[in-house]
Amino acid sequence: MLIKGIARTVAFAGCAAWSLTAGAVTTDGNWSDWFAWSGGGAPVGAGNNATAGGNNWNGNGPDLFAPGVVYQPVADGTFPGSGGQDYDIEAVMLFFDDNTNRLHFGMVTGFNPAGSFGGGGPHYAGDVFFGLGGGVPSDLAVTVGTENTVANDNGARFAQLFGNTGWTTTDPNVAANVPFATPYRVNEDAGGVLDLTAARGLQVNWGTNVNGSTEHNFLEISFLLDALEVEAVTGDQGGVSLHWTMLCGNDVVDFATEEPLAPLPEPATIALFGMGLVGVVLRKRFVA
């Protein structure tokens, strides 16, 4: 099996906005409090990137966004990736609520939280790694994996938050075969790793077939930041970096904001008229 790699960089552009009460983003597995379509509809039906024209999200993405939301659509590659829509990352987004000091993350993806069983599967979701202040996303990791077949992966783990994680993985096969997908899962048994699940009020919700779409799922994560982390995220040199992949490494997203996350503007209800640029690097694995 021949594996080919491709990397590309895209940037956030100024986005239209809609009026939404500040702090209304909730971790409910639905994107309706993050964004909407001015025409009132959402893309449904054929979304597999094996179809002519590619994934329908790219041409029919939302154009209205809640105040303070930083949103990045992730374009398909020139050629279909292995596995098609089942593995695609469609868009990633961030929102910082300075009323609660809670950081919110959202991702639209074709990947199902139960894993994908086609294309030589099963393939399971990796954990989400965060860097607070930018740089390598190795400060915190949130478990969203359901894999329970690999002994040294500690079985299925979902909705746990670990701190001081380092840039590690628990599956040597991923590191050897798909190095750009490393890390795949946090090694919570490593020295110094802290379980912060309860202390940070972690919330995780992975909605499936959102808004009637059979092609798109929505992963939401939110957790509280301490005072130093708030400064790291919103300070002059601050920002957020992130890494996520699945076991096969078909889609890998590594992204970092180029500007700090702005505290939510006042008054409580406001229309956002622009956003700073954010850089994203996405690597896709292709099989010939």
Secondary structure as GFF3:
##gff-version 3
##sequence-region A 1 288
A	DSSP	beta_strand	3	11	.	.	.	ID=ss1
A	DSSP	beta_strand	20	21	.	.	.	ID=ss2
A	DSSP	three_ten_helix	31	33	.	.	.	ID=ss3
A	DSSP	beta_strand	35	36	.	.	.	ID=ss4
A	DSSP	alpha_helix	56	59	.	.	.	ID=ss5
A	DSSP	beta_strand	64	65	.	.	.	ID=ss6
A	DSSP	beta_strand	70	73	.	.	.	ID=ss7
A	DSSP	three_ten_helix	84	87	.	.	.	ID=ss8
A	DSSP	beta_strand	89	97	.	.	.	ID=ss9
A	DSSP	beta_strand	102	109	.	.	.	ID=ss10
A	DSSP	beta_strand	128	132	.	.	.	ID=ss11
A	DSSP	beta_strand	140	145	.	.	.	ID=ss12
A	DSSP	three_ten_helix	151	153	.	.	.	ID=ss13
A	DSSP	beta_strand	157	163	.	.	.	ID=ss14
A	DSSP	alpha_helix	172	177	.	.	.	ID=ss15
A	DSSP	three_ten_helix	179	181	.	.	.	ID=ss16
A	DSSP	beta_strand	194	195	.	.	.	ID=ss17
A	DSSP	beta_strand	203	207	.	.	.	ID=ss18
A	DSSP	three_ten_helix	210	212	.	.	.	ID=ss19
A	DSSP	beta_strand	217	224	.	.	.	ID=ss20
A	DSSP	alpha_helix	227	234	.	.	.	ID=ss21
A	DSSP	beta_strand	240	245	.	.	.	ID=ss22
A	DSSP	beta_strand	251	257	.	.	.	ID=ss23
A	DSSP	beta_strand	269	270	.	.	.	ID=ss24
A	DSSP	beta_strand	278	287	.	.	.	ID=ss25
###
